[in-house]
Amino acid sequence: MSKKQKKVLFRIILSAVLFIIISIFRPEGYFELLYLMPYFIIGYDILRKAVLGVAHGEVFDENFLMSVATVGAIGLREFSESVAVMLFYQIGELFQSYAVGKSRKSITALMDIRPDYANIEKDGKLVQVSPEEVKTGDTIVVCAGEKIPLDGVVIDGFSTINTSALTGESIPRDVNVGDDIISGCVNMTGLIKIRTTKEFGESTVNKILDLVENSSMKKSRSENFISKFARVYTPAVCYGAVALAILPPLIRMFFMNTEPMWSDWIARAFTFLVISCPCALVISIPLSFFGGIGAASKCGILVKGSNYLEALSEAGYIVFDKTGTLTEGVFRVKNVYAKENAVVMQDIAAAQGSVGKENNTAIQGSVDREGNVTTQSIDIRERVLEIAALAESYSPHPISSSLREACAAEIDQSRVSQVEEIAGHGVTALIDGKKAAVGNAKLMDKFGIAYEECKETGTVVYVALEGEYLGCILISDVIKADAKEAIKSLKKAGIKKAVMLTGDNEAAAGEVSEELGLDEFHAELLPADKVDCVEKLLNEKPSKSKLIFVGDGINDAPVLTRADIGIAMGAMGSDAAIEAADVVLMDDDPQKIALAIKISHKCLRIVYQNIVFALAVKAVCLVLGAFGIANMWIAIFADVGVMVLAVINATRALSVKK
C-alpha cells in the first residue's frame, strides 16, 4: 500500500470511529453539528476537487455529484447519512486505488527489466556507465545476478540466463560463445562478455518498455463508449435531479392542490444524485483492460493498446508468414543420400587402398609396419557430408553453416585450398588435393557430372569428387515443435481459417501446410504479393470478423500494418516488424496467439458483465429513488457497492490459465 493510500486509510478509520461514537450518543439540535467533524475529515478532498472542477469548467464528475448530494443532505439535517455516504465512497475509492495499483504492478514489474548500468572494461577494471553511453560494437561485461543491459552476442564465457521477465517462461536458458542475447534478461551464473549489436535506444528492453508505457494511449471501443456515455450521462442525471426536486412539488401545488412537500422531493433528488454516480463504469472498464494487458505481459505477450486486446476477441482469420514464424528460420540437414557404389575420398597413404564395398559403407584398408592389413568401415554418407562441410567451410551462408553443424568429423580447413564460389551454383575446392564440387543441380550440369536428381522437398546440395557424383544432402527449414499444436489451439479459440503466405517454393510450402493442417497456402510471393493476398482475405471474411497476420521479417511490415491485427515475433523478429505490429510475442511461440485470444475473450466477458451489472442496478435504484422507495443507504450501495463489486470482478482479468 502506498503512502497516499495509507493516509486515506487513516482518515477512514478516524472518521469511522468518530462517526460511531457520535451515533451512539444520538445528538440532537445543534449537537448534530458534531457530525461535521468526521464529514470534513473524510470528505475535504472530495469537496476541494469539486470546487476546482467547477472553477476549471469540468463540473459534472463524481466529485461534484458526491459533494452536492452530501451537502444537500446536511442542509436537510440528514447528518448521519451524509457522513455515511462520504465514508463509504472513500472506502470504495481506496479499494479501487488498491486494485488499480495491483494491476499496474503486474505491468510495471516489467519495468524491473530496465537496466541501471552497464559494465565496461577500462584499464583492467570494470567501470559502471549508463546503458545509453554504450555504442554498437562495444564489449560489456555482465556478472552473475546482473541484468543484461543491451542486445548483443556472447564473445566470452558461459552462463545460464533467466528470460521470464520477457517471455513468461520460467525455465532458464544456457548461453555460450556465439549465442545471441537480448537485454532485459538476468544473468544467473557465470560471467559473460557481450559484443553489443544495438544501442540502448534500439534494444529489446527499451522497445518493450515503450510499448508497455504507451499501451494505455490506444483505447478500445468499450472504453471510448464509456467515456462518451459518462460525458452525456452525468449532466443528464444532474438536470434530472433538479427536475425531480422542482417539478413534482410544483405539480402537486398548482395542479393537484396538495402540499408540495419540498423537503421530501429535494431529499429524493439528492438520493438520486448519489445513486447516479457512474464510478463503477468509469473505473472498472479501463481497469478490466488494464488487467488484461497485464496478464498478457506476464505471459510474454505485449499488447500495444486495449483496442487491440478487444479486437483479438473478434479474430476469425489468421495469416502466417512461414520462415521464422511457423518454422525455426534455421536451415538443418534433413537427410544425406549416397550414390550406390560411389568411390569415396581416401584419406590414406599410397600403401593404403580400398578393399571392398557394401551397402553405402566403404571398407578402407591400411598396411601397418609389419605388413599386416587392417580394415575399418566408414559410412559413405558421413564422408559425403564431410566433403560438403569442408568445401563450404569458408562460407558464411546459412546453408553452409548447417552443413558444418551436421558434420560429425572435425572441420580442418588446412585440408582445403583453391576455394572458388560460383554465384547461383555452389563452390569448388581442392580437398586433400582432390577437386570437389558442392552445390545445386546447375553446378553438376556446368561440369558435366551425371547425378541422381533428388525428388524430395527442400534445398538439395549435390556433392561430387574428381568428376564423380557421390551423393546429395537434403536441407530444409525445421517446423517449430509447437506450431502444429498452435494451429489446433487457434481452431479451438474460434479461428475459422488459417492461411500461410511465403516466398518459398510451392513444394516446400505445400509440405509445411499439409503437416500443420492449414486451410490454405500461397507460395513464391514477393512482399507486395503478400499484401494483395491479405487484401483478398480481408474482402472475403465476414465484416464482423478480424484478420490477424503473424510475421517476423522486414518484408512482413507492410502486411502487419494492413491486417486488422498485426502480430510480430519479438525475439527473432526485425525491428520494422515489431514497430509495425499491434501485438508482440516475446519468445516467438505461436501457441501464445491462442493464449492472447483467450485473455481477450476473458477480458471482454468481464467488461460486458460490469456494464450490464452496473447499468441494471443503477436503473432499478434510480427508479426506486425517484419514487421515494430507496433511501440514502440504498443509494450508498448503488454507488459504492456496485463500484466495489465491479472492481473486484475487473481484477479477475489479471489472471489467466495457460
C-alpha positions in Angstrom: 0.0 0.0 0.0 1.4 3.4 -1.0 1.9 6.3 1.4 -1.1 8.1 -0.1 -3.3 5.1 0.4 -2.2 4.7 4.0 -3.1 8.3 4.6 -6.6 7.8 3.2 -7.0 4.6 5.3 -6.1 6.5 8.4 -8.7 9.2 7.6 -11.3 6.4 7.0 -10.6 4.8 10.4 -10.5 8.1 12.3 -13.7 9.3 10.6 -15.5 5.9 11.2 -14.5 5.9 14.9 -15.8 9.4 15.4 -19.0 8.6 13.4 -19.7 5.6 15.6 -19.0 7.4 18.8 -21.3 10.3 17.8 -24.0 8.0 16.6 -24.0 6.1 19.9 -25.0 9.3 21.8 -27.6 10.3 19.2 -27.1 14.1 19.4 -30.0 16.4 18.8 -30.3 20.1 18.0 -27.1 21.9 17.5 -25.1 18.9 18.8 -25.9 17.3 15.4 -23.2 19.6 14.0 -20.7 17.2 15.6 -21.2 15.0 12.6 -19.4 17.7 10.6 -16.1 16.6 12.2 -16.0 13.1 10.6 -17.6 14.5 7.5 -14.8 17.1 6.8 -12.1 14.6 7.9 -13.2 12.1 5.3 -14.6 14.4 2.6 -12.5 17.5 2.5 -10.5 16.3 -0.6 -13.8 15.4 -2.5 -15.2 18.9 -1.7 -11.9 20.5 -2.8 -11.9 18.6 -6.1 -15.5 19.5 -6.8 -14.7 23.2 -6.3 -11.6 23.0 -8.5 -13.7 21.2 -11.2 -16.3 23.9 -11.3 -13.6 26.5 -11.4 -12.0 24.8 -14.4 -15.3 24.2 -16.2 -15.3 20.4 -15.5 -18.5 20.5 -13.5 -20.1 17.1 -14.0 -18.0 14.5 -12.4 -18.3 12.1 -9.4 -16.7 14.6 -7.0 -19.4 17.2 -7.9 -22.2 14.6 -7.6 -21.0 13.4 -4.2 -20.4 16.9 -2.9 -23.8 18.2 -3.9 -25.6 15.1 -2.6 -23.9 15.2 0.8 -24.1 18.9 1.3 -27.7 18.8 0.4 -28.3 16.0 2.9 -26.7 18.2 5.6 -29.0 21.0 4.6 -31.9 18.7 5.2 -30.4 17.8 8.6 -29.6 14.2 7.4 -26.2 14.4 9.0 -25.5 10.7 9.6 -26.5 9.8 6.0 -24.2 12.5 4.6 -21.2 11.2 6.6 -22.0 7.6 5.7 -22.2 8.4 2.0 -18.8 10.2 2.1 -17.3 7.5 4.3 -18.4 4.6 2.1 -17.5 6.5 -1.1 -13.9 6.9 0.2 -13.8 3.2 1.2 -14.7 2.4 -2.4 -12.2 4.8 -3.8 -9.5 3.3 -1.6 -10.4 -0.2 -2.7 -10.4 0.9 -6.4 -7.0 2.6 -5.9 -5.5 -0.5 -4.4 -7.0 -2.7 -7.2 -5.5 -0.4 -9.9 -2.2 -0.4 -8.1 -2.2 -4.2 -8.0 -3.0 -4.5 -11.7 -0.4 -1.8 -12.5 2.2 -3.8 -10.6 1.7 -6.7 -13.0 2.7 -4.4 -15.8 5.2 -2.2 -14.1 7.0 -5.2 -12.6 8.2 -5.4 -16.2 9.9 -2.1 -15.5 12.3 -4.0 -13.3 13.9 -5.2 -16.5 15.2 -1.7 -17.1 19.0 -1.9 -16.6 20.5 0.7 -14.3 24.0 0.4 -15.7 26.4 -1.4 -18.0 29.9 -2.7 -17.1 32.7 -1.9 -19.5 36.4 -2.6 -19.0 38.8 0.4 -18.6 42.5 -0.1 -17.7 41.8 -3.7 -16.5 38.9 -2.6 -14.2 35.1 -2.8 -14.5 33.5 0.6 -14.7 29.7 1.2 -14.5 28.3 3.5 -17.1 24.8 4.4 -18.2 23.5 1.9 -20.9 22.8 5.0 -23.1 26.6 5.6 -23.3 27.4 2.2 -24.8 27.9 2.1 -28.5 27.2 -0.6 -31.0 30.2 -3.0 -31.2 31.4 -2.2 -27.7 32.2 -5.0 -25.3 30.3 -5.1 -22.0 30.7 -7.5 -19.0 27.7 -9.0 -17.2 28.4 -10.6 -13.9 26.2 -13.2 -12.2 23.0 -11.7 -10.8 23.1 -8.6 -13.1 20.6 -7.6 -15.8 21.8 -7.7 -19.3 21.6 -4.1 -20.4 21.9 -4.3 -24.2 21.3 -6.7 -27.1 24.4 -8.5 -28.4 26.4 -11.6 -29.0 28.3 -13.6 -26.3 32.0 -13.4 -27.1 33.4 -15.0 -24.0 32.1 -17.1 -21.1 29.2 -19.5 -20.4 26.2 -18.8 -18.3 22.5 -19.5 -17.6 20.1 -16.6 -18.1 16.6 -16.1 -16.7 14.2 -14.8 -19.5 11.0 -15.0 -17.5 10.6 -11.2 -17.4 10.5 -11.1 -21.2 8.9 -14.3 -22.2 6.9 -15.5 -19.2 8.9 -18.8 -19.3 10.4 -19.9 -16.0 12.9 -22.3 -17.5 16.4 -20.8 -17.6 18.4 -20.9 -20.9 22.0 -21.7 -21.3 24.1 -19.3 -23.5 27.6 -19.8 -24.8 30.1 -18.1 -27.1 28.4 -17.1 -30.4 24.8 -17.1 -29.0 22.6 -14.0 -29.5 21.4 -12.5 -26.2 18.7 -9.9 -25.6 18.6 -7.1 -23.0 16.2 -7.4 -20.0 17.2 -11.0 -19.1 19.1 -11.7 -15.9 22.5 -13.4 -15.9 22.2 -16.2 -13.3 25.5 -18.0 -13.0 28.7 -17.2 -14.8 30.5 -14.0 -16.0 30.0 -13.3 -19.7 31.3 -10.8 -22.2 29.0 -9.4 -24.8 29.6 -7.5 -28.0 26.7 -5.2 -28.4 24.7 -5.2 -31.6 22.3 -2.4 -30.8 22.4 0.9 -28.9 20.2 1.2 -25.8 17.5 3.2 -27.7 17.0 0.3 -30.1 17.5 -2.5 -27.7 14.8 -5.1 -26.9 14.3 -3.9 -23.3 13.8 -0.3 -24.3 11.3 -1.2 -27.0 9.3 -3.3 -24.6 9.2 -0.5 -22.0 8.0 1.9 -24.7 5.3 -0.5 -25.8 4.0 -1.0 -22.3 4.1 2.6 -21.3 2.2 3.7 -24.4 -0.3 0.8 -24.3 -3.0 2.8 -22.4 -2.9 5.5 -25.1 -5.0 3.5 -27.5 -8.4 2.9 -26.1 -10.9 0.2 -27.0 -14.4 0.8 -28.4 -15.8 -0.2 -25.0 -13.6 2.4 -23.2 -14.5 5.1 -25.7 -18.2 4.3 -25.3 -18.0 4.6 -21.5 -16.1 7.9 -21.8 -18.7 9.3 -24.1 -21.5 7.8 -22.1 -20.2 9.4 -18.9 -20.0 12.8 -20.6 -23.7 12.7 -21.5 -25.0 10.7 -18.6 -23.6 12.8 -15.7 -25.1 16.1 -16.8 -28.3 14.4 -17.7 -28.8 12.9 -14.2 -27.9 16.3 -12.7 -30.6 18.0 -14.6 -32.9 15.1 -13.8 -32.2 15.6 -10.1 -33.0 19.3 -10.4 -36.3 18.4 -12.2 -37.1 15.8 -9.6 -36.6 18.4 -6.8 -38.7 21.1 -8.5 -41.3 19.7 -10.9 -43.2 17.2 -8.6 -43.8 19.9 -5.8 -45.0 22.4 -8.4 -47.3 19.9 -10.0 -48.7 19.0 -6.5 -49.1 22.7 -5.6 -50.6 24.0 -8.8 -52.4 21.1 -10.4 -53.2 18.8 -7.5 -53.9 21.5 -4.8 -51.9 19.4 -2.3 -48.9 20.0 0.0 -45.8 20.5 -2.3 -43.5 18.5 0.1 -40.4 20.4 -1.0 -38.1 18.8 1.6 -39.2 15.3 0.6 -38.7 15.8 -3.1 -35.3 17.6 -2.5 -34.2 14.6 -0.4 -35.2 12.3 -3.2 -33.2 14.4 -5.6 -30.1 14.2 -3.5 -30.6 10.4 -3.2 -31.0 10.3 -7.0 -27.6 12.1 -7.4 -25.8 9.6 -5.1 -27.3 6.7 -6.9 -26.5 8.1 -10.4 -22.7 8.4 -9.8 -21.1 6.4 -12.7 -18.0 5.3 -10.8 -18.5 1.6 -11.4 -18.4 2.1 -15.2 -15.8 4.8 -15.4 -13.3 2.9 -13.2 -14.0 -0.8 -13.8 -13.9 -0.8 -17.6 -10.4 0.6 -18.1 -9.3 -1.4 -15.1 -10.5 -4.6 -16.8 -8.5 -3.8 -20.0 -5.5 -2.8 -17.9 -5.7 -6.1 -16.1 -6.0 -8.0 -19.4 -2.9 -6.2 -20.8 -1.1 -7.0 -17.5 -2.0 -10.7 -17.7 -0.8 -10.9 -21.3 2.5 -9.2 -20.5 3.2 -11.7 -17.7 2.9 -14.4 -20.4 5.3 -12.7 -22.7 2.6 -11.1 -24.9 2.9 -7.4 -25.4 -0.4 -5.7 -26.5 0.1 -2.1 -27.6 -3.4 -0.9 -26.6 -6.7 -2.0 -25.2 -8.2 -1.6 -28.7 -6.1 -4.4 -30.0 -6.9 -6.6 -27.0 -10.6 -6.0 -27.8 -10.0 -6.8 -31.5 -8.4 -10.1 -30.7 -11.7 -11.4 -29.3 -13.2 -10.9 -32.7 -10.5 -12.7 -34.7 -11.8 -15.2 -37.3 -9.0 -15.4 -39.9 -5.3 -15.8 -39.2 -2.5 -15.5 -41.8 1.1 -16.7 -41.1 4.4 -15.9 -42.7 6.3 -19.2 -42.9 10.0 -18.8 -42.3 10.8 -17.7 -38.7 7.1 -17.8 -37.8 5.9 -21.4 -38.3 9.4 -22.7 -38.9 12.6 -22.1 -37.0 14.1 -20.0 -39.8 17.3 -22.1 -39.4 18.4 -24.5 -42.1 19.2 -28.0 -40.9 20.4 -31.1 -42.7 17.4 -33.3 -43.0 18.9 -36.3 -44.8 22.1 -37.5 -46.7 21.9 -39.8 -49.7 24.9 -41.5 -51.1 25.2 -43.0 -54.6 25.4 -46.7 -54.6 28.9 -48.0 -55.3 30.4 -44.5 -55.0 34.2 -44.2 -54.8 34.7 -42.1 -51.6 37.7 -39.9 -50.8 40.6 -41.9 -49.5 42.4 -40.4 -46.5 45.2 -42.8 -46.7 48.8 -43.1 -47.9 50.0 -44.8 -51.1 50.2 -48.1 -49.3 46.5 -47.9 -48.3 43.7 -48.9 -50.5 40.1 -49.7 -50.8 39.5 -53.4 -50.3 35.7 -53.7 -50.6 32.3 -52.0 -50.6 28.8 -52.9 -49.4 25.5 -51.1 -48.6 26.7 -47.4 -48.5 29.8 -48.5 -46.5 33.3 -48.3 -47.7 35.8 -50.8 -46.4 39.1 -49.0 -46.1 42.3 -50.9 -45.7 45.7 -49.9 -44.3 49.1 -51.7 -44.0 51.0 -51.5 -40.8 54.8 -51.6 -40.3 54.8 -55.4 -40.1 52.8 -55.6 -43.4 49.5 -56.7 -41.9 46.3 -55.3 -43.5 43.7 -53.9 -41.1 40.2 -52.8 -42.2 37.8 -50.1 -41.0 34.2 -49.5 -42.2 33.2 -45.9 -42.9 29.7 -44.7 -43.7 29.8 -43.1 -47.1 27.0 -40.7 -46.1 29.3 -39.3 -43.4 32.1 -38.8 -46.0 29.7 -37.1 -48.4 28.7 -34.7 -45.6 32.3 -34.2 -44.6 33.3 -33.2 -48.2 30.4 -30.8 -48.4 31.3 -29.3 -45.0 35.0 -28.9 -45.9 34.2 -27.3 -49.3 31.7 -24.8 -47.6 33.9 -24.2 -44.5 34.8 -20.6 -45.5 31.3 -19.5 -46.5 29.0 -17.6 -44.0 25.8 -18.7 -45.8 23.2 -20.3 -43.6 23.2 -23.4 -45.7 27.0 -23.7 -45.3 26.5 -23.3 -41.5 24.0 -26.1 -41.5 26.4 -28.4 -43.3 29.2 -27.7 -40.8 26.9 -28.2 -37.8 25.7 -31.5 -39.1 29.2 -32.9 -39.8 30.4 -35.1 -37.0 34.0 -35.0 -38.3 36.4 -32.2 -37.3 36.5 -29.4 -39.9 40.2 -29.0 -40.6 40.4 -26.0 -43.0 44.1 -26.8 -43.7 42.9 -29.6 -45.9 41.0 -27.2 -48.1 42.6 -25.0 -50.8 41.7 -23.2 -54.1 38.1 -22.4 -53.0 36.0 -20.8 -55.7 32.4 -19.7 -55.2 30.3 -19.8 -58.4 27.3 -17.4 -57.9 24.0 -19.2 -58.1 25.7 -22.6 -58.4 27.8 -23.5 -55.4 31.6 -23.9 -54.7 34.5 -25.9 -55.9 37.6 -26.6 -53.8 40.6 -28.9 -53.5 40.2 -31.2 -50.6 43.4 -33.2 -49.8 44.5 -32.4 -53.3 41.3 -33.7 -55.0 38.8 -31.4 -56.7 35.4 -31.4 -55.0 32.2 -29.7 -56.4 29.4 -28.9 -54.0 26.3 -27.1 -55.0 23.0 -27.3 -56.8 22.0 -29.1 -60.0 23.3 -26.2 -62.1 26.8 -26.8 -60.8 26.6 -30.5 -61.7 25.4 -29.6 -65.2 28.2 -27.0 -65.6 30.9 -29.6 -65.1 29.0 -32.3 -67.0 28.7 -34.5 -63.9 25.9 -37.2 -64.1 23.9 -37.1 -60.9 20.7 -38.6 -59.5 18.1 -35.9 -59.1 16.6 -35.7 -55.6 12.7 -35.5 -55.7 12.2 -34.6 -52.0 11.2 -31.1 -50.9 13.9 -28.8 -49.6 17.2 -27.4 -50.6 19.4 -30.1 -52.3 23.2 -29.9 -52.2 24.9 -32.3 -54.7 28.4 -33.5 -53.9 31.0 -34.7 -56.5 34.7 -35.6 -56.2 37.1 -35.8 -59.1 34.2 -35.5 -61.5 32.3 -38.4 -60.0 28.9 -37.9 -58.3 29.0 -39.2 -54.7 25.5 -38.2 -53.3 23.4 -35.4 -52.2 22.3 -33.7 -48.9 18.8 -32.5 -48.3 18.5 -29.3 -46.2 15.2 -27.8 -45.0 13.9 -25.3 -42.6 12.6 -27.0 -39.5 9.0 -26.6 -38.5 8.6 -25.3 -34.9 7.9 -28.0 -32.4 4.8 -26.4 -31.2 3.5 -25.0 -34.5 1.0 -27.9 -35.2 -0.4 -27.6 -31.7 -0.7 -23.9 -32.1 -2.9 -24.3 -35.1 -5.1 -26.7 -33.2 -5.4 -24.3 -30.3 -6.3 -21.4 -32.6 -9.1 -23.5 -34.1 -10.4 -24.2 -30.6 -10.2 -20.4 -29.9 -12.6 -19.6 -32.7 -10.3 -19.1 -35.8 -12.3 -20.2 -38.9 -9.5 -20.1 -41.4 -5.7 -20.4 -41.1 -3.6 -19.4 -44.1 0.2 -19.4 -44.8 2.0 -16.9 -47.1 5.6 -17.5 -48.1 8.2 -16.6 -50.7 9.4 -20.2 -50.6 8.7 -22.7 -53.5 5.4 -24.4 -53.9 6.6 -27.8 -52.9 8.2 -26.7 -49.6 5.2 -24.6 -48.7 2.7 -27.4 -49.5 4.6 -29.8 -47.3 4.6 -27.4 -44.3 0.9 -26.5 -44.9 -0.1 -30.2 -45.0 1.9 -31.1 -41.9 0.4 -28.3 -39.9 -3.2 -28.7 -41.1 -3.6 -25.2 -42.6 -6.6 -24.4 -44.6 -4.8 -22.6 -47.4 -1.3 -21.5 -48.6 0.2 -19.3 -51.2 3.9 -19.7 -52.2 6.6 -17.9 -54.2 5.3 -14.4 -53.1 7.0 -11.1 -53.0 6.2 -8.6 -50.2 3.7 -6.8 -52.5 2.0 -10.2 -53.3 1.5 -10.8 -49.6 -0.3 -7.5 -49.3 -2.5 -8.5 -52.2 -3.3 -11.8 -50.7 -4.2 -10.2 -47.4 -6.4 -7.7 -49.2 -8.4 -10.5 -50.8 -8.8 -12.3 -47.5 -10.0 -9.0 -45.9 -12.7 -8.7 -48.6 -13.6 -12.4 -48.2 -14.0 -12.6 -44.4 -17.3 -11.6 -42.7 -17.5 -7.9 -41.8 -17.5 -8.5 -38.0 -14.6 -10.9 -38.1 -11.0 -9.6 -37.7 -7.9 -10.8 -39.6 -4.6 -11.5 -37.8 -1.3 -11.5 -39.7 1.7 -13.1 -38.0 5.2 -12.4 -39.2 8.8 -11.6 -38.2 10.7 -10.1 -41.1 11.3 -6.7 -42.6 9.3 -7.7 -45.6 6.3 -8.5 -43.4 6.0 -4.9 -42.1 3.6 -3.8 -44.9 1.3 -6.7 -44.2 1.4 -6.3 -40.4 0.2 -2.8 -40.9 -2.6 -3.7 -43.4 -4.1 -6.5 -41.3 -6.7 -5.8 -38.7 -4.3 -7.1 -36.1 -0.5 -7.5 -36.7 1.4 -9.9 -34.5 5.2 -9.9 -34.6 7.8 -12.3 -33.3 9.8 -10.3 -30.7 12.8 -12.5 -30.1 14.0 -13.0 -33.7 11.7 -10.6 -35.5 13.1 -7.5 -37.2 12.8 -4.0 -35.7 10.5 -3.0 -38.6 8.1 -5.9 -38.0 8.0 -5.2 -34.2 7.3 -1.5 -34.9 4.5 -2.2 -37.3 2.8 -4.9 -35.2 0.0 -4.4 -32.7 1.0 -7.4 -30.6 4.5 -8.7 -30.0 5.3 -12.3 -28.9 8.5 -12.1 -26.8 9.5 -15.7 -27.2 8.3 -16.4 -30.8 6.0 -19.1 -29.6 3.0 -19.3 -32.0 0.9 -21.0 -29.2 0.9 -17.7 -27.4 -1.5 -16.3 -30.1 -4.3 -18.6 -28.9 -3.5 -17.6 -25.3 -3.8 -13.9 -26.3 -7.2 -14.6 -27.8 -8.2 -16.4 -24.6 -7.1 -13.5 -22.5 -9.0 -11.1 -24.8 -12.2 -13.2 -24.5 -12.0 -13.3 -20.7 -11.3 -9.5 -20.5 -14.3 -8.7 -22.8 -16.6 -11.0 -20.8 -15.6 -9.1 -17.6 -16.2 -5.7 -19.3 -19.7 -6.7 -20.5 -20.6 -8.2 -17.1 -19.6 -4.9 -15.4 -21.5 -2.8 -17.9 -24.7 -4.8 -17.7 -24.5 -5.2 -13.9 -23.8 -1.5 -13.2 -26.4 -0.2 -15.5 -29.1 -2.6 -14.4 -28.5 -1.9 -10.7 -28.3 1.9 -11.3 -31.6 1.8 -13.4 -33.5 0.0 -10.7 -32.2 2.1 -7.8 -32.8 5.4 -9.8 -36.4 4.4 -10.3 -36.8 3.4 -6.6 -35.1 6.7 -5.6 -37.4 8.8 -7.8 -40.4 7.2 -6.2 -39.0 7.6 -2.7 -38.6 3.9 -2.0 -34.8 4.0 -2.0 -33.3 6.0 0.8 -29.7 7.3 1.2 -28.4 3.9 2.4 -29.6 2.2 -0.7 -28.0 5.0 -2.7 -24.7 4.2 -0.9 -25.0 0.6 -2.1 -25.9 1.6 -5.6 -22.9 3.8 -5.8 -20.1 2.4 -3.7 -21.3 -1.2 -3.5 -21.7 -1.5 -7.3 -18.3 0.1 -7.8 -16.6 -2.3 -5.4 -18.2 -5.4 -6.9 -17.3 -4.2 -10.4 -13.7 -3.6 -9.4 -13.4 -7.0 -7.8 -14.8 -8.5 -11.0 -12.3 -6.4 -13.1 -9.3 -7.7 -11.1 -10.1 -11.2 -12.4 -8.7 -10.1 -15.7 -5.2 -10.1 -14.1 -5.0 -13.9 -14.1 -5.4 -16.4 -16.9 -4.8 -20.1 -17.1 -2.3 -21.0 -19.8 
